[in-house]
Amino acid sequence: MKLLNALFRLFGYEWVKDETPYERQRDDPITDEGWDDLYEHSPRYKLRKIDQNPR
């Protein structure tokens, strides 16, 4: 992740850990088969713009 962040910082972005809770979807075939627990416990990341002018 450090290598990816170093590359993306050149363009003003960074990868940060997504802490939002995982929402299960009722009509998704993945949840019917029991694969949703893999997605629920695996880390997720999102790309955000680096604030150039902190207040």
C-alpha positions as CSV (number, residue, x, y, z in Angstrom):
1,M,0.0,0.0,0.0
2,K,2.9,2.3,0.7
3,L,4.1,1.9,-2.9
4,L,0.7,2.7,-4.3
5,N,0.3,5.7,-2.1
6,A,3.7,7.0,-3.2
7,L,2.7,6.7,-6.8
8,F,-0.8,8.2,-6.3
9,R,0.5,11.2,-4.2
10,L,2.3,12.4,-7.3
11,F,-1.2,13.1,-8.7
12,G,-2.7,14.5,-5.5
13,Y,-4.5,11.4,-4.3
14,E,-4.0,8.7,-1.6
15,W,-5.6,5.4,-0.7
16,V,-7.2,5.3,2.8
17,K,-8.9,2.5,4.7
18,D,-12.7,2.6,4.3
19,E,-14.2,2.2,7.8
20,T,-17.9,2.3,6.7
21,P,-19.8,-0.8,7.8
22,Y,-20.5,-3.4,5.2
23,E,-24.1,-3.5,4.1
24,R,-25.5,-6.8,3.1
25,Q,-27.8,-6.9,0.1
26,R,-30.8,-9.1,0.1
27,D,-31.1,-9.9,-3.6
28,D,-27.4,-10.4,-4.2
29,P,-26.6,-14.1,-5.1
30,I,-23.3,-13.8,-3.2
31,T,-25.2,-13.3,0.1
32,D,-27.3,-16.3,-0.6
33,E,-24.3,-18.5,-1.0
34,G,-22.6,-17.3,2.2
35,W,-19.7,-15.4,0.6
36,D,-20.6,-12.1,2.1
37,D,-18.6,-12.8,5.3
38,L,-15.5,-12.7,3.2
39,Y,-16.3,-9.2,2.1
40,E,-17.4,-8.1,5.5
41,H,-14.1,-8.9,7.2
42,S,-11.6,-8.0,4.4
43,P,-10.1,-4.5,4.4
44,R,-11.5,-2.0,1.9
45,Y,-9.8,1.1,0.7
46,K,-11.0,4.2,-1.1
47,L,-9.2,6.8,-3.1
48,R,-9.4,10.4,-1.8
49,K,-8.0,13.7,-2.9
50,I,-5.3,15.1,-0.7
51,D,-6.3,18.5,0.8
52,Q,-3.6,20.9,-0.3
53,N,-4.9,23.8,1.9
54,P,-5.5,22.5,5.4
55,R,-7.5,24.8,7.6
